[in-house]
Amino acid sequence: MDDPAKDLNEEPGVFDFEEISADDAELDAATLRGLADIEAGRVVSHEAVLRWVKSWSSPNPLPRPKCGE
């Protein structure tokens, strides 16, 4: 009989990054672009996203938030 724990260990976890197909340079470039977006203010606040998501169940849902909100 197979060991169920062994089967669980074969699947990569959410935070297992060895399975990512992109090379290190691509990941580094994506990280730098993300950091540049943050520094330039090209972000949407948690509060704005939360307001938007909560509005989905209302009769008048809000439009998607924009950068800087």
DOSEBA-402212 format. One line per field, with one value per residue: residue number from 1; residue in one letter; x, y, z of N, C-alpha, C, O, CB in turn. Coordinates in pm, whole numbers. Glycine has a CB too. Layout:
nr: NUM/...;
rest: A/...;
neast: X/...;
nnorth: Y/...;
nup: Z/...;
caeast: X/...;
canorth: Y/...;
caup: Z/...;
ceast: X/...;
cnorth: Y/...;
cup: Z/...;
oeast: X/...;
onorth: Y/...;
oup: Z/...;
cbeast: X/...;
cbnorth: Y/...;
cbup: Z/...;
END
This chain:
nr: 1/2/3/4/5/6/7/8/9/10/11/12/13/14/15/16/17/18/19/20/21/22/23/24/25/26/27/28/29/30/31/32/33/34/35/36/37/38/39/40/41/42/43/44/45/46/47/48/49/50/51/52/53/54/55/56/57/58/59/60/61/62/63/64/65/66/67/68/69;
rest: M/D/D/P/A/K/D/L/N/E/E/P/G/V/F/D/F/E/E/I/S/A/D/D/A/E/L/D/A/A/T/L/R/G/L/A/D/I/E/A/G/R/V/V/S/H/E/A/V/L/R/W/V/K/S/W/S/S/P/N/P/L/P/R/P/K/C/G/E;
neast: 84/51/217/38/142/380/292/183/411/538/426/488/504/328/521/747/1001/1178/1063/993/992/1118/1433/1690/1763/1538/1352/1475/1462/1185/1128/1270/1126/880/952/1025/777/645/799/743/483/291/70/-206/-394/-451/-685/-841/-878/-1014/-1253/-1358/-1391/-1574/-1791/-1891/-2101/-2306/-2589/-2485/-2198/-1862/-1633/-1327/-1042/-794/-443/-270/-484;
nnorth: -118/222/503/770/1013/1034/1084/1338/1485/1489/1678/2015/2282/2589/2785/2686/2757/2644/2519/2706/2816/3032/3196/3309/3573/3675/3671/3848/4083/4120/4165/4404/4573/4573/4693/4945/5034/5061/5265/5473/5518/5372/5208/5047/5112/4902/4958/5082/4869/4692/4838/4835/4556/4489/4630/4477/4315/4487/4683/4876/4839/4953/5114/4962/5026/5282/5343/5493/5537;
nup: 0/-83/63/189/280/143/-119/-85/-35/-279/-445/-532/-294/-215/-175/-294/-489/-666/-881/-1067/-1398/-1516/-1558/-1326/-1393/-1525/-1315/-1137/-1291/-1307/-1039/-997/-1170/-1037/-793/-890/-982/-736/-614/-792/-743/-874/-780/-613/-332/-45/89/-111/-290/-123/-73/-333/-383/-181/-278/-482/-409/-387/-510/-675/-795/-753/-985/-1107/-906/-960/-1029/-764/-602;
caeast: 0/129/216/-25/231/478/225/170/544/585/374/554/422/303/641/859/1036/1266/987/965/1065/1196/1567/1711/1767/1399/1290/1536/1408/1046/1133/1312/1012/782/1002/1016/636/615/863/678/344/200/12/-342/-392/-532/-816/-916/-916/-1116/-1378/-1404/-1437/-1696/-1900/-1939/-2229/-2406/-2660/-2404/-2057/-1770/-1538/-1198/-958/-682/-316/-266/-598;
canorth: 0/345/594/895/1126/1042/1148/1481/1547/1496/1799/2133/2370/2724/2865/2615/2835/2571/2472/2817/2792/3150/3195/3409/3708/3717/3697/3971/4194/4139/4225/4544/4647/4589/4794/5075/5072/5107/5396/5572/5534/5297/5104/5069/5083/4792/5013/5103/4737/4639/4910/4787/4418/4491/4686/4378/4258/4593/4708/4968/4813/5059/5080/4916/5139/5319/5367/5612/5539;
caup: 0/-93/177/148/311/35/-231/-54/-42/-417/-510/-477/-213/-266/-166/-355/-607/-756/-995/-1158/-1522/-1552/-1499/-1221/-1450/-1549/-1185/-1087/-1369/-1265/-905/-1013/-1226/-930/-699/-958/-979/-601/-594/-878/-701/-961/-694/-564/-188/5/123/-235/-341/-32/-103/-462/-370/-100/-357/-578/-364/-376/-636/-757/-774/-790/-1091/-1062/-862/-1046/-961/-680/-507;
ceast: 88/112/155/64/334/418/213/304/595/538/440/456/410/432/765/893/1130/1195/957/1052/1150/1333/1580/1710/1626/1329/1345/1480/1264/1040/1171/1200/905/825/996/872/598/672/794/531/244/146/-131/-342/-483/-674/-903/-964/-1027/-1251/-1440/-1464/-1567/-1815/-1959/-2075/-2338/-2478/-2580/-2256/-1970/-1685/-1405/-1113/-842/-556/-324/-381/-561;
cnorth: 124/430/728/1016/1143/1114/1299/1553/1561/1623/1922/2219/2508/2805/2793/2682/2762/2530/2583/2801/2912/3142/3310/3551/3761/3752/3827/4092/4223/4206/4372/4629/4672/4695/4933/5124/5126/5246/5506/5594/5464/5177/5143/5028/4965/4840/5032/4970/4678/4705/4855/4646/4412/4542/4586/4322/4364/4612/4799/4944/4928/5017/5034/5035/5161/5341/5497/5620/5463;
cup: 0/32/134/174/201/-86/-207/-69/-185/-487/-448/-399/-275/-271/-218/-487/-702/-885/-1097/-1282/-1563/-1488/-1399/-1275/-1476/-1417/-1125/-1160/-1329/-1127/-915/-1074/-1120/-830/-760/-961/-841/-578/-674/-840/-790/-885/-661/-417/-154/32/-2/-293/-254/-56/-230/-450/-289/-181/-456/-539/-350/-510/-731/-733/-825/-910/-1030/-1020/-958/-964/-883/-582/-382;
oeast: 187/8/214/60/373/485/230/308/687/604/449/338/475/450/877/821/1158/1261/901/1172/1246/1348/1493/1660/1598/1256/1269/1453/1226/957/1111/1182/848/743/966/847/526/603/788/464/124/170/-172/-295/-578/-771/-1022/-1077/-1122/-1354/-1561/-1573/-1659/-1929/-2068/-2155/-2449/-2431/-2603/-2193/-2001/-1666/-1375/-1110/-798/-563/-378/-377/-642;
onorth: 132/429/795/1112/1256/1196/1378/1668/1639/1669/1932/2228/2539/2886/2835/2665/2814/2509/2555/2775/2895/3089/3396/3641/3878/3851/3906/4195/4340/4293/4455/4744/4781/4776/5030/5243/5225/5335/5620/5678/5492/5061/5258/4919/4935/4771/5001/4959/4620/4637/4830/4620/4339/4502/4609/4285/4333/4561/4799/5019/4992/4897/5065/5136/5069/5354/5597/5700/5452;
oup: 73/97/49/98/170/-149/-300/-112/-209/-580/-326/-434/-376/-362/-190/-586/-810/-987/-1203/-1271/-1639/-1378/-1389/-1208/-1452/-1409/-1069/-1097/-1318/-1103/-847/-1035/-1114/-787/-691/-943/-831/-528/-629/-899/-783/-920/-679/-383/-226/2/0/-340/-306/-58/-236/-499/-325/-156/-508/-625/-306/-612/-851/-658/-925/-934/-914/-1090/-1027/-842/-930/-489/-290;
cbeast: -95/88/359/-158/300/527/87/117/642/539/219/619/480/200/664/827/1099/1321/857/991/968/1123/1675/1842/1848/1320/1315/1688/1416/971/1234/1438/951/761/1146/1072/546/671/1010/688/311/272/96/-450/-434/-469/-800/-831/-793/-1072/-1353/-1288/-1329/-1676/-1852/-1839/-2209/-2340/-2796/-2440/-2017/-1680/-1515/-1127/-905/-716/-198/-266/-726;
cbnorth: 0/424/615/913/1105/900/1086/1500/1467/1375/1809/2215/2381/2795/2907/2465/2964/2449/2411/2954/2758/3280/3205/3383/3708/3606/3580/3966/4162/4005/4150/4553/4570/4457/4762/5066/4952/5008/5389/5529/5678/5251/5085/4989/5207/4731/5147/5178/4642/4660/5062/4787/4331/4577/4807/4266/4186/4726/4770/5116/4682/5096/5202/4835/5115/5446/5371/5733/5478;
cbup: 121/-217/235/220/447/-5/-254/89/38/-493/-494/-588/-73/-178/-23/-376/-565/-686/-948/-1089/-1633/-1510/-1610/-1150/-1580/-1622/-1089/-1101/-1520/-1263/-816/-1101/-1345/-860/-657/-1101/-1015/-496/-633/-1024/-696/-1091/-564/-648/-108/133/195/-338/-346/112/-117/-563/-303/24/-432/-593/-232/-332/-606/-724/-843/-670/-1187/-1171/-720/-1127/-1062/-764/-571;
END
